[in-house]
Amino acid sequence: MTEWPKFRVIRESEFPELIRNLTECKASLNDHVRPTTRESKAAEETPARDCRLLLMWDSHASLLRRWQKQRYNRKSRCHILNLFEKIERHSTYLTCHQWGQLCSELNGQLGNKKTWYLLRHLPDPDDSKTAACTDLGDFHQHPRSE
């Protein structure tokens, strides 16, 4: 995962004014990317992390630590609340976006195990497999308005 703000600072401070050779430019780009990139081992089924959301949570945590030392600071408390609202909006956006991606992946793949697993657990994820099957059976027997 690349920390883009840190990368931009390094790139702007050390970027050559004139590009003479493409291989030198490529090498300098790789040299600037390495210190700003972290690698993590994530499973394939794990959704991709959002750098913006991670940065917002980091700033939220640092603001909370600062606020705990100065509890009567109204500005920092308001800043924390505004940041939390931004985090909430961005999380909602990401959730909707991920749901849309999942639906478009499953579109036209009714023979896929993953599709039926999701459809079976949509009515009530806490119910058992048998209860979900009966709910699906009731759903299929329901008269449709055409």
C-alpha positions in Angstrom: 0.0 0.0 0.0 1.5 3.3 -1.0 1.2 6.4 1.1 0.5 8.9 -1.7 0.9 12.2 0.3 4.3 11.1 1.5 5.2 10.0 -2.0 4.3 13.4 -3.4 6.4 15.3 -0.9 9.4 13.1 -1.6 8.8 13.3 -5.4 8.5 17.1 -5.4 11.6 17.7 -3.3 13.9 15.3 -5.3 12.4 15.4 -8.8 15.0 16.4 -11.5 14.1 19.6 -13.3 15.0 18.1 -16.7 14.4 14.5 -17.8 17.4 13.5 -19.9 17.0 9.7 -19.9 13.9 7.6 -19.5 15.7 4.8 -17.6 17.0 7.4 -15.1 13.5 8.8 -14.6 12.2 5.3 -14.1 14.9 4.5 -11.6 14.2 7.7 -9.6 10.5 6.9 -9.6 11.2 3.4 -8.2 13.5 4.9 -5.6 10.8 7.3 -4.5 8.1 4.6 -4.4 10.1 2.1 -2.2 10.2 4.1 1.1 6.5 5.1 0.9 5.1 1.6 0.2 4.2 -1.0 2.7 3.3 -4.5 1.8 0.9 -6.6 3.7 -0.2 -10.2 3.3 -3.9 -10.2 2.7 -6.1 -13.1 1.6 -7.7 -12.9 -1.9 -11.2 -12.8 -0.4 -10.3 -9.8 1.8 -11.6 -6.6 0.3 -9.0 -4.0 -0.8 -8.1 -1.4 1.8 -8.8 2.2 1.1 -5.8 4.5 1.7 -8.0 7.5 2.2 -10.0 5.8 4.9 -6.9 4.6 6.6 -5.4 8.1 6.6 -8.6 9.5 8.0 -8.7 6.9 10.8 -5.0 7.7 11.6 -5.7 11.4 11.9 -8.8 10.7 14.0 -6.7 8.6 16.4 -4.1 11.3 16.7 -6.8 14.0 17.2 -8.3 11.9 20.0 -5.0 11.5 21.7 -4.4 15.3 21.6 -8.0 15.9 22.8 -7.5 13.6 25.8 -4.7 15.9 27.0 -6.8 19.1 26.4 -10.4 18.0 27.1 -11.7 21.5 27.3 -10.6 22.4 23.8 -13.9 22.9 21.9 -12.2 23.4 18.5 -10.5 20.0 18.6 -13.7 18.3 19.7 -15.6 19.9 16.8 -12.8 18.9 14.4 -13.0 15.3 15.7 -16.8 15.2 15.1 -16.4 16.6 11.6 -13.7 14.1 10.8 -15.9 11.3 12.1 -18.7 12.4 9.9 -16.4 12.4 6.9 -15.2 8.9 7.8 -18.8 7.8 8.1 -19.8 9.2 4.7 -16.7 7.7 3.0 -17.4 4.3 4.6 -20.9 4.4 3.4 -19.7 5.2 -0.1 -17.2 2.4 0.0 -19.8 -0.1 1.2 -22.1 0.9 -1.7 -19.3 0.7 -4.2 -18.2 -2.8 -2.9 -21.8 -4.0 -3.0 -22.1 -2.8 -6.6 -18.9 -4.5 -7.6 -20.0 -7.8 -5.9 -23.4 -7.7 -7.7 -21.8 -7.0 -11.1 -19.4 -9.9 -10.5 -22.3 -12.3 -9.7 -24.4 -11.0 -12.6 -25.2 -13.9 -14.9 -23.4 -16.5 -12.7 -26.3 -18.3 -11.1 -24.4 -21.6 -11.3 -21.7 -20.2 -9.1 -21.4 -21.5 -5.5 -20.6 -18.0 -4.2 -23.8 -16.6 -5.7 -26.1 -19.1 -4.1 -24.2 -18.8 -0.8 -24.9 -15.1 -0.8 -28.6 -15.5 -1.9 -29.2 -18.1 0.8 -27.9 -15.8 3.5 -29.5 -12.5 2.4 -33.0 -13.1 4.0 -31.6 -13.7 7.5 -27.9 -14.5 8.0 -28.5 -15.8 11.5 -30.9 -18.5 10.4 -29.9 -22.0 9.6 -29.5 -23.4 6.1 -32.9 -25.1 6.3 -34.7 -22.0 7.3 -33.1 -20.1 4.4 -34.1 -22.8 2.0 -37.8 -22.6 3.1 -37.7 -18.9 2.8 -36.4 -19.2 -0.7 -39.1 -21.8 -1.5 -41.8 -19.4 -0.2 -40.2 -16.6 -2.3 -40.4 -18.8 -5.4 -44.0 -19.8 -4.8 -45.2 -16.2 -4.2 -47.6 -15.0 -6.9 -45.9 -12.4 -9.0 -47.6 -9.3 -10.4 -46.9 -9.0 -14.1 
